[in-house]
């Protein structure tokens, strides 16, 4: 900054440390302008969205187009997460736009109507509006718009508090306060000109976060082949390499301009397109958008949900009365105001989460050594899903009932046959009825036939025949499991961890001892 002020950008971990040093001696460090990295702030903000939308059905919808959704929603792969969230938001708003809400005023009216339901308000405040904030934040960085940058940080704060990202909540508030009220005039003038961002080359809409610029240049090449990592620990060597980097970069850019070639896609253009605007990316994004739209059509639209509590739009799960994620923005603003009122003494005061998301919905509650399932909620969800998807309940309940609906769950709870038998058993005096036919459970009888210590399969077969022989006609019945049987899961459970061995048996095959 002209030699008067030193502008330092760091991730949150380093920002906290440097800020403590600056606070320890304000007079000495008065010319140090310290800022948290915008890229890391954006990653944390995307992580807030992922946390607040847990259990809402967002992960299932994104998974049809992207792999590793959880890693994206925690903010790590933020460019892909940004594209995915934008596609979901666009798919949700697609119906409203197709219905004629092409003007901003009409779209706002549609959003206000949708926010009347808890589910609609949750998706608007926790996904659609944050996506808008993300793109305003990126706009501010690409154009070097300082005032828009500060506005976006202010809009992010309630989400940091609501999602429990305490470092960005606490220090983000301080950063905004310092930049708005304590920034030196000379530094403010530099930032208003857009000098708080970096560019790899001249042009418009091509600025990047200062932290991202460092990741793409010094840090990237220092760790790459031929960099300083692994070559030397000498501070003088490292300083020489860092200070000479900008000279090498200028030579590299000049060589690029001298021998610039245009490929088919960029033929006739003076500026190279960003890779996000390339043909392959546009084709891939079109495929992903279609997949997300098709997936969304298969489930309940968040704007058309009529339940009195938030619901998962994919599986129809209803939230309990404790869930308040639909009030995220209101709760977040209240936490920001409470934090501000307690400053400066309450800066390090422990903060507690006040927003409860749909992630708290569980299939069962552990009570002692047993898990209790709320079947009433299960059938309640089925009723809600049937209303949203226009299912015929008469057809649904026409199928066999099981301990847990076979068509809805991958795993079934194992029943206790001994308890069932004790409940069904009826003890009566013994009598000798007039028998004509005797039915024998072949599978059970196999376990009661004497196994010969030595012999063949034929020996065992003869023992079985002798065991079931009677003066009356005998019918031996064996179970047969079809692939679509409700017992399929039980067979898979029994076979888990056991390797299968096929043996061809003949009458003279020796039996194992």
N, C-alpha and C positions, 0 to 999 in steps of 0.2 A: 504494500500500500504506500508506495512512494518513500519507503524508509521510515515513516512515522509510526505506523502500526504494524504489528505482526498478526497475520490472520492464520489461525490454527484450526484444522478440522480433524476430529477424531471420532472413533466409535464410542458407544456409551461407556464402556469399561474404562477407556483412557480418559474420556471427557470428565468422568467423576474424579479421577485422580488429579488431573491438571487443574480442575476447578478448585479442588481443596488447596492446591499449592497457591493458586491465585488469591484465594480468600485469606491465606495465611499471611500474605504481605501485599495488600492492595496497591500501595504506593509504588512498589518495585515493578509490579506487573500491570500497571495501569494502561500500558500501550499494547497489551496482549488482547486480541479479539478472539475469543474461543467459541466454537460452534460444534454441536454434535453433527455427525455425518447424516446427510439427507437420505442416502441409500439405506443405511442401517435403521433410520427412523421409519422409512417406508416398509422395510422388512418386518419390523415390530408391529406396525399398523395392520399389515396383512395377517400376521399372527393373531391379532385381536379379532379379526373377522372369523378366522378359522375356529377360534375358541368359542366365540359367541354363537356360531351357527352349528356347533356340535349337536348331533341328534336331530337336526332339522330336515335331513335328506339331501343337503348340499353335496356331501361327499359322494353319495351314490350317483347323483346326476353328473358330477364332474368325472367320475371314474369311467364313464362310457367313452370318454375322449382322451383322458390322460391317465398314465400310470403314476404310482407314487403320490396319490392325492394328499395324503397326510403330510408328506414332506413339503409339498407346495403350500398347503394351508398354514404351516407354521412359519412361513415367510422365507424359508431358505432359498428356494428357486423362485424368486419374486417375479422375474419377467414372464415365466410360464403361468404362475399363479394369477398375475394381472390379466393375461389373455383369457384364461379360463373363467375367472370371475366376471370379466366383461361380457363374455359369451353367454353366461347364465343370466346375467342381468338383462341383456338384450333379448334373450329368448322369453323371459318373463314379461317384458314390456311389449313384446311383439304383438300380442293380441290387442292391447290398448291402442297401439299405433295403427294397426289394421282396421280398428273400429272407428278411426277418424281423428284420434287424438294426436294430430301431427304438429300442433302448435304447443309452445311451452305451457301456456295457460291451461289448455285442455288436458295436457298430460298431468299437470299438477292437480287438477280436479280429480282425475282418475286415481292418482295416488292417495289423495285425501279420502276418497270413498273406500279404497282398499284398506286403508289404515284403521277403519272402523272395527275390523276383526283382529283379534290378537295375532293370528298367524300372518295376516297381511302386513300388520305393523312390524312384526319381527323381521320379515324379509325386506321390507322397505328400509327400516332403520339400521339393520345389521348387515345388509348386503348392497342394496341398490344405492343408497346414499354414500356409504363408504367407497363404492366403486367410483362414484362421481368425485369424491374427495381425492382419491388416488390419481385420477386423471387431471384434476386441477393442479395437484402437487407436481406431477410430471410436466405439465404445461409450464408451471412457474420455473422449473429447472431448465427446461429446453429453451425458454425465452429469456431466462435471467430476470424474471419478474419478482423483485424482492417483496413487494407488498402482498402479492398473491401467495408467496411462500409463507409469510407470517400468518395470513388468513387461514391457510390450510393447516398449519400447525395448531392454531387455535381450535379448529374444527376437529382435529384428531384427539385433543386432550380428553374429552369425555369418554372416548373409547378406550384410551390407555387406562383410565381409572376403572371403568366398568369391567374390563377383561383382566385386571390384576397385573398389568405390565408396570410395576411400581417404579422402576428406574426411569422409564420414559414419561411416566405420569409426574413424578416428583421433579426430575431434572428438566423435563420438557417444559413444565410450567415456569421454572426459573429462567430457562433459555428465552422463552417468549417474553417474560417480564423484562429481562436485561436488554434484549434487542429492541423492544418498543420504548423503553424509558431511559436506558443508561448507555446506549451506543454513542460513541463520540461522533460529532458532526462530520468529520473528515471520513470516517469509516462508513457512516450512513450514506454519504454522497457517493462513495465507491460502490456500495451495494446497490444503490438506486440505479447506477449505470449498468448493473448486471455483472459486476466483477466478483460476485460470490460463487460463480460457477466456472467451469473450465471447458475449453473446446480443443479438440484435436486438430481442427483446421478452421479457417474462416468460413462464415456462412450463417444461415439462420436455422432455427429449430434443430440445432445440433449440439447444444450444450449438455453437459453431463454433471452429475454430482461431483463435488470435489473429492470425496472419498472414493467414488467409483473411478475417477480419473487416475488416482493413485494406484488403485487395484489393477487398472488396465495398462499402466505404464511401469513405474518404478518397481512395484511389488511383483508384477508379472514377470518382467525381464530379469529381475534380481534372482528369482527362484528358477528361471528357465536355464536351459543348457547354455553355458558361456557366461552366466551371471556370477554374482559374487558369492552365492551360497556354496559352501564347500571348498572355496578357493583360498580365502583368507579371513582372519578375524581382526586384521589391522584397521584401526579406526581411520588412519590416514588414507589407506587404500579405498575403504568404503566411501569416505568423503569425496575423494577424487572421482570415483565412479559415478556417484550421485550428481556431483556438480557438472560433470561432462555430459550427462545424459541429454540435456536439452540441445546441446550442440549436435550430438549424434542424431537426435530426432529431426532437427532441421535439415541435416544432410539427407536423411532418409526421405523426408517429404519432398525435397527438391528433386531427388532422383525419381520418385514416383511421378511427379509432374512432368519431368523431362521425357520419361518413357511410358506415359499413360496410354493404356489400350482399353478400348470399349468392347465389352462382350455383346452378344446379340440382344440381351435384355436391356442394356443401357446404351445401345447404339443411338447416336444423335443427341445425347444428353451431356451436359458439361459437368454435372454433379453426380457422384456415385450415390445410388440409392442405399438406404439403410437395409440391413439384412431382413428386418421385419417387413419390408415392403417388397421383397423379392417374389418372384413368380412361385417358387416352391412353397414359400410360407403362405402366400395367399391361397394356393390350392389346398394346402393342409388345413388352414383355418376354416375354409368353406366346408370341408368334410367334418371337422369337429363341430362346427355350428349346427350342421344338420343332425348329427348324432345327439347333441344336447337338446335340440328342439324336439326330436322324436322321443327321447327319454322323458322329457317334461310332459309331453302329451299323454304318456301312459299313466301318469299319476295325477293327483289332485293339484290344480293350479293354486298357488298360495294366495292369489287375490280373490279366489272364489270360495275359500274355506269359510264355513258357517259355524264352526265349533266355537264355544265360549272360552276355550283355552287354546294355547298354541298347540300345534300338532305337527308330526313328522309327515310331510306330504308324500313320502314314498311308501311307508308301511302303515300309516294312519294312526300311529301311537299318539294318544292324548297326554298332555302334560298334567302334572298335579297342580294343586292350587298354590304350591310354593314357588313354582317357576314364574319368574318376572322378567325374562330376557326381552320381552316385547317392549319393556320400559327402559331399555338400555340407555338411550340418550338422556332421558329425564334424570335417571339415577346418576349417570356420569356427570352431568352438569351440577347436580347437588353436591357430589363429592368434590368437584373442582372448587365450588364456592366455599365449602367447609374447609378445604385445605388452605385456601387463600385467607380465610378469617383467622386461622390459627398460626399464620406466619408472624414473625420469623421463628418463634420458639417451637412451633409444631412441625418444622420442616422434616425432622427425622422421626416424627411420631409414626408408629406402626399403622399401616393401612389394612383394612379388611375388605374382602370381596363382598359385595352386596347383590350382585347379579347372579341368579341361578338359571342355568341353561337347561335345554332338553336332554342333555347328557345324563342327568340324574334319573331319567326313566330307566328302570331295571325290569328284567323279566321276572325276577323273584327276589324276595328279601330273606336273608339268612337269619334264622331264629334258632339259636343253639346249634344243633347238628343237622337241622332240617331247613330246606328252602321252601318258603310259602309262596305260592303263585296266586295272583289275583285274577281268577277266571272271569270275574265280572267286568274288569277293565278290558280283557281280551275281547269279549263279545261286544262291549261298548265300542271298541275300535273297529270291529267288523261292521257294526251298524253305520259308523261314520264313513268308512271306506265305501260301503255299499251305496250310501247317498251320493258320494262324490263320483263314483264310477258307474252308477246305475246298474248295480248287480241285482239279480233276482235271488233273494234270500231263500225262497222256497226250493230253488235248485241247489243252492249251497248246502242247506241242511238235509238234502235228500241223500247225501252220502253218509257212509258209516262214521260214527263218532269214535274218537280214540282218546286216550289219556291226554294227548295234545294233537291239535289238527294236523294231519299228515301233510296236507298240501301247503301249509304255511311255515313249517319248521323243518330244518335239516336234521335235528337231533330230537329224539323222543325220550321222555323219562321212563326208566325201567320200573315196571310194576312188581309187587311182591305177591307171587302166586300163593305162597303159604297163608298169608293173611286173607287173601280172597277165598281160599278153600275153607278156612275156619269160619268165615261169615256165611258161606253157602251150604256148609255141611248140615245135614239133617239126620240125627241119630234115631233109628227105629228098631223095634225088636226083630231079631233074625227070623227069617222064614224061608221056606223052600218053594219058590214059584215054579209053575210049569214052564220049563224052558223049551224053546224050539231052535233058536239061533243064539250063539254067543259071539259078541263083538270084542275083539282084542286090539288094544293100542300097540301096534307093532314096535313103534319107536321106544315106548316105555319098557316093553317086554325084553328088548335086546339087552337092557341093563340088568335084568334079573336072571338071565340064562347063565348057567355055570360055564365059565371059560376054562377049557381044558388046558392042563399044564403043557401038554404036547399034543400035536395032531395037525389036522389040516382044516381048511375052510369047510370041507364036507363034514368033518366031525362036529364043528360048531353048528352047522345047519341041521344036522340030525338031532342035536341037543335042543335046538329051538323048536323043531317039530314035536318032539316028545313033550316039551313044556306046555304047548298050546293044545295038545291032543285032548279030546273030550268025547263023551258019548253022543253029544249033540253036534249039530252043524256049527262049524267055527269059521268066522270071517275075520281075517287079520287085516287091519287097516294101517297104512303108513302115511305120515304127513308128506305133503309135497308143497314146497315154497315156490311160488311164482315170482318173477322179477319185480312185479308191481305190487307184491303183497305187503301188508303193513308190518310183517315180520322181517322185512328186508333189513331194516336198521339194526334189529337185534342180532341177526346173523353177521352183519358187518362188525358190530361191537365185539362179538365173541371171537371173530377172526382177526381183530386188530393185533398187530405185533406177532402174529403167527404165520410162518411161511407155509404155503400150501404144497402138499405132496400127493400127486395122483398115483394110485396103485391099481393095476389090473388084477382082479381076483378071479381065480378059477377054483374048482372043487378040490384040486390037489395042492393048492398053494399052502405052504407051511404057515402056521400061526406063530406069532412071536410069543416067547415064554412069558 
